[in-house]
Amino acid sequence: MTLRDIIRKEFVNISKEEYSLNPLKPNHCGTAVQRSLQKAKIDTKETKIIPATSQFSPPIYKREDPYFPSSAYKAIKRNNPKGYEIRKRK
């Protein structure tokens, strides 16, 4: 099975789930794409830097999926510069 097949199969399965904007368990266009790509082991996360709480503690780097679709798109593009877009034909 190709990566494209894995992504497509997962996306179809996710699209059968209930649409949700709940920040704790979101299921919208951005998260559907993220989850589909993650199934194919493609990085979709962004690094967030949490500033140090004191001069003696280092900043914390946290990897997480962006919530908003525009942020998710940018993170996916940034993490996968050799990737390509698949657009739906009209």
N, C-alpha and C positions, 0 to 999 in steps of 0.2 A: 504494500500500500504506500503510495507516495505521500509526501507532506501535504500536498494540496488536497488529497482524498481525506486525510486525517482531519485537516482543518474544516473541510466542507461537512464531513459527517458530524463533527462536534457542534458546528454552528447550527446545523439542522436540528439536532437534539435540543440545544439550548433554546432555539426559537419556539419550541413547543412549551417551554416553561412560561409561567405568568410574568408579565412585564411589571417591573418594580423600580421605583426611584428611591426606595428606602436605603439610606446610607449604610445601614448595617448589613443588608443583604440585597444589594442592587442587582437588577437584571434589565439593562437597557442596551442600546446599540453599542456603546463603548465597552461595557463589560462582556457582552456576547463575543465581540471580536477578541478581546484580551483572553478570555477563557479558551476560545478556539485555538488561538496561536499558542497558548501555554500547553495545550494538549500535544502540540507538535514540537514542544521544547524550544519555542521561540520566545526570547526575552521581551516582556512588555512592561517591566517595572521601571520606576524612576527612583533616584536616590534623593532622599530628603535629609537635609542637615539640620539637626536640632542643636542650637547653640549651647555652649558650655554654661553650666549654672554657676560656676565660680572660676577663678583664674587657675585653679589647680585641677580642674576636671576637663578632659578633652571633649570636643563636640561629638555627638552621636550621629552616625550615618545609618539611616533606616531605608530599606528597600520596600516599596509598596506599589500597588497598582493605583494609577490615577483614577479619580472618580469621574471627572468630566470627560466626555468624548474628545474634545479638542486637546486636552492634556494627554490623554491616552494615545492619540494619533501621534503627537510630537514625541512621546517617549518611545513608541514603537519604531518610528523613523530613526530616532537618535541611536537606539540600541541595535538596529539592523540596517546599517547603511548599504549593504549589498542586496537588500530585499527589494521586492517590487510590488506594485499595487495591482489588484485584480478588480476591474470595474465591470459592473453589470451592463450588458448591452441593451439598448432600447429596442 
